Amino acid sequence: MQTSKFLAEASLGAWLDELAAKAELIVPKRDGNAVVFGPYDPDVPVELSQEATAPPKSIVFPPCEELMHFTQGKDPEDPTKPLLQLEETMPSGRKVVFGARPCGARGFTIFDPVFGSGEIRDPYYEARRADTAFITLACAESGAACFCHWVGSGPADATGSDVLLIPVEGGYVAEAITEKGAELVASSLLTEADANADAVEAFRKKVTEALEPAPALDAAPESLLAIFDDMDFWGAISSKCISCGACTYLCPTCYCFNFTDESRGMEGKRLRTWDNCMSFQFTQEASGHNPRPTKGHRLKNRVGHKFSYYPGLHEGAFACCGCGRCIKSCPAGVDIREIVLAAMAHAKSAGKEQAHD
Amino acid sequence: MQPLEDIKTKIREALPELECVIGWEKSWTPLTATPLFMRAPEDVDRLIWGPFNVNNPATYLTGFKGKKIGILVKGCDSRSVVQLLQENLVKREDLTIFGLPCKGVLDVSKVVAKIGDPGMVKSAELNGDVLQVATNKGATDIPFSEVMADKCVACQYHNAIISDHFAGDPLPPSMKPDPAEEQLAALAALAPAELFEHWAGVMDKCIRCYACRNACPMCVCRDHCIAQSRDPHWISQEHTIRDKIMFQMIHALHLAGRCTECGECQRACPVDIPILALRKKLNRVVKETFDYQAGIDSKATPPLFTFQVEEANINERGW
């Protein structure tokens, strides 16, 4: 299923207007130094020159959502009988996310096996996921924090996108990847793209060749398990981490959440909010015991989950799309690439030592 | 740079007695250094000094409670150390403090505003008074004065206030006016409703990651913060501006007269919210009311840690 169309730079605005008429259109916009996704406004420029500071995660998986509304009361006929009325708040409405980079859209393919398959499915996630389409822009250049090609992706990876835009002279080639995508490019503003086939090929070649060679991470899952109990290693490597949630909240693949009830009088709501494993409260138990009492334990979990436990459960796929936001936005300069490589090297040398014993 | 080499020698000498010495090393981007925890003598080779050493290493001190540790500080960092000593949160005998004179550090946000995506920076170097930055789009020369952190412009403490080993010639206080005054005056000129609108507007994009809190050297409740407590339940997990502002207010009030204005809260914010102004404003109130500045005198008692039956500048009864 792939059709390619050409979109002239000059027609971009008109196409966005068209898309906005059909669905809620969400685009990256500049806000000071940050680039954040928000509702499309024809009078505000769409910021495509750089990867957005925050990924489009919140559109399908909001930072906070009301799952249900509840009202408590008493049966007037039998006052000893409490009444509880529940009303679920299911999301609805078509959305189109325009201008995410491949890593941002690919993040949801990590969510899907967790929320949208198997016996236990998440109807809230599934509803938003089904109603949201992604028109993604391929990256012409990779930054110093980018490492998508370490984790099986690349600057023009279409995985998770419905339409992939490849920048070419005078505009973009819009490749429809899914049926949803084919519908989106079926506009009279988009024309025949055959003449641009070579340019697309050249683009793919150029962005791939520009990448630094990626180290093999095949040994990462096993290495991380092998050094699970080595808290000296995790203590030292987490020294500079300040244990905040910037990395997890900006991560396109972090999906942990928490539930809280907020009540006022006899009414209330059940909320689902993002949680983050770098927070002390993340695994704190009601007894007061915390199996992850230090930031070393917590950082181990974050890296371990992405590069060992998740792949163990989901056919070897890393729960990381290599966007580098955790590196770029970390106030302390923690670099997850360094940690994974150090863990692999440490497991190797520890293994050798054991062999000598 | 001779003073840096001298201080490296001092660190290597002191290291055997210490858990580690905190400093800075090169990071993934030439625009910022990253904290370095020197545990072995060879780690000391990676130590760097200069305008990219923006992080405040004092943030890590309370995490090493009960251990002997070393710390290399800029003048502003040393104020945080002094304040921690004043509050009895670290022990002087556990600390070995190293200092070098600091000519000011970079405000990465100011650089990013000029050059765009920080991920695209290939190299950055300070040559005299000019920051030379090369990106994918080419080279740019930026006068350092344009991208220096605000706190450095009017810095009164270029040298460690407190240290066991100091190398290099101490620098005199800066004579320039504090850029913060203009910013605070602009906020003070707003009517209450406009001021609220300002804070509601800037807090909207907050992602509640608490990087501001965790980067703060004086935020010492750490794992027991009121922001994540259900009992008392002052803040909910809702993603509303009300909850976001409420946390900022709590943070700022807890720092009144304790904040050394290192700027880490604002620097750490991944979405660049200008939250330092709240702390600065409260510090000025403390200065006017109690004639006190945080982190200057390790023997002084912070004003909100004590009280006078009759405060000189507070007319309690109003008659």
Interface residues (C-beta under 8 A of the other chain):
Chain A: D31 G32 N33 A34 V36 S49 Q50 E51 T53 A54 P62 P63 C64 E141 G143 A144 A145 C146 A236 S239 K240 I242 S243 C244 G245 A246 T248 Y249 L250 N258 T260 E262 L271 T273 N276 S279 F280 Q281 G324 I327 K328 S329 P331 A332 G333 V334 D335 R337
Chain B: C20 S27 W28 T29 T32 A33 T34 P35 L36 F37 R39 N55 T59 Y60 S109 V112 A113 G116 D117 P118 G119 M120 V121 K122 N136 K205 I207 R208 C209 Y210 A211 R213 N214 A215 R222 D223 H224 Q228 R230 S236 Q237 E238 H239 E264 R267 A268 P270 V271 D272
